[in-house]
Amino acid sequence: MYDTMRLVEDWPAIRDKIKAHSWAKQIVDTIKSQTDWWVAHYEDDAARVAGWGHHYFCDKCFASLIFDAAKPSEHRCSGCGQLRVAQEVDDAWCYSYRSTVSSQVFHAAVLYQLYGDPSYLAFIRKVMAFYCKHYGTFLVRTPPGQEGMFSGTDLTDAVAVISMLKGLELVKDELTAEELDTYKHQFFLPEAAFLIEKVGCTPNIIIWMKAAAGMIGLFFNERIWCERAAEGEYGIKKKLSDGLLPEGFWYEASFHYHFYNANGLTYYLAFCKRYGYAFPEMEDALLRMYRYPVKYAFRNGEFPNPNDGWPLLTFDSYAHQYEWIRHIHDEAPFRYALAHCYNRPESIGGIDRLLFGRDWSKETFEDSQLDPGLPDGKSRYDPDIYFGLLQCGEAAVFLKYGFVLRGHSHADMMNIELFLRDEVISRDISNSGYGSDLFREWQRKTVAHNSVMVDKHTQPNRPTGQMLAFDQERNCCSASAADVYPGVDFARRLQLFPDRLEDEFEVKASGEQPEDHVIDWLFHCSGEVQSNLVFEKSEQPGDADGYQLMQEVSRCDTDEDFEVSWVLPGKTLTLQMEGCPGTSVYLFRGYEHRLDLLRWGVLVRRNGRSTTFRAVHRFGNLEKQ
């Protein structure tokens, strides 16, 4: 039996924190302003249809729409400013409304403990009364198989339940036995049954649903739900055994889904500690999951971003999670992550820092030898998830050289991301909204990555890769993969120096087919472009699989060595490629994660059964800071 702990141990200390630190006061002022609005204006309607959040994007530029809780039928784009009118967007608004309400239950409980204002308790009671009264009658409209019971999808049901339980836990002593019994039988136990019985969906969704059911079991002292959440073919134990790889990374091969999968389990672990429920398999898994990203993050706190997820992920994207896990287990890697979360003036954090955090910027981590969980600046690779990271001086390069699962994967075998001094200058754009054409036609395609396309088609296969050689001292690696295309193998050799990255990409036909292939090598980078080549305006180099979305395309045919440079503030990247007879070089602008964001890319085209692209990426004009 574990010793129990309260979710929040010392409310007077939090009040003192608000008085002593401007960031804490700013957090609570922001939260109070938002929650006070909800307390005054909350009115839901059981006739509303809750939908899919991935529809809440502009259909013109694919930026996210601006959610306004007071305007259920007005949805303005955060990018181009256009209004979007569609039933699926109204449905997605309802999902956002109910999801936000659930988080506001938690916020209202915090504010009640800080200020004692009974209006916060009244708001919580009003929300719970609405869900209890109408549970089983709510309408949802989502992609088939993802239907939830009240918020839209099965996943968002689980997330909402967890948010509400965190709030109810903080005010549990203020609620009557009759109220708790009503919540239990009219909402939470039926929801637990739904979440446990729903199977066959994405692994991270199952994890969230089982965590929510387990928390219901702990809160209402019905521990059979904890057992059902943990055991069986779809239980947490089996999912972690299948999906958490030896070094601690989640097998969907996305830093977003790695953290997202850990998120619900983290709250469940906090409840396990609160109620004295031992779940050592989950606890060990979570500690490894939160240690892992510290070793693979770039020096500025940004993560490589392979496969599906969301763009521009950094430690501060997951500050709330690191606050919770450090509250449960105080370790140096977690403090290191939190120090990165708040290293910019605008990064003050949120309610989780208010409850558990402090001024993390004062933490120092000068000697990684004192704690092997801290970054050591050395190159490394993970053979189970097919990730490699080379680090040398102010540069780093991330390599993805294989696949574990097809789900959530992008067609980008041997893709690289390049970090230079203080930013990722050639990044994987990941994606932004599964309902958009930009996602389907660009972000998931090979053409949007630093990889190779054959015969103008996106890579069809998802082979496992092999690290053929890895030299940590020389910051060098060589990886290969068979049948990326039928009968076509890839190999990439990288060596990183302080002033350059040497890059050799081999494409080799291994089958018996005698015909030549069209082989396109791709590289995308931030900055303004320069070149020693003379380009002429050109048609797009293909008419499908993403080629059709290339902008401002120009072309130069050359057999000689050539250079293309990208000029950024304080630095320059120059691509030098060895010449080859019959080479065509295309220069183009390609989309990032939104239609209003473009960057320059280079496509180098050759024809043949096999070829090797030999390039050097040189780093120049590094201004002293």
Summary of the structure (lengths in Angstrom):
residues: 625
radius of gyration: 25.8
end to end distance: 53.5
largest distance: 81.9
contacts: 2189
relative contact order: 0.08
helix: 38%
strand: 24%
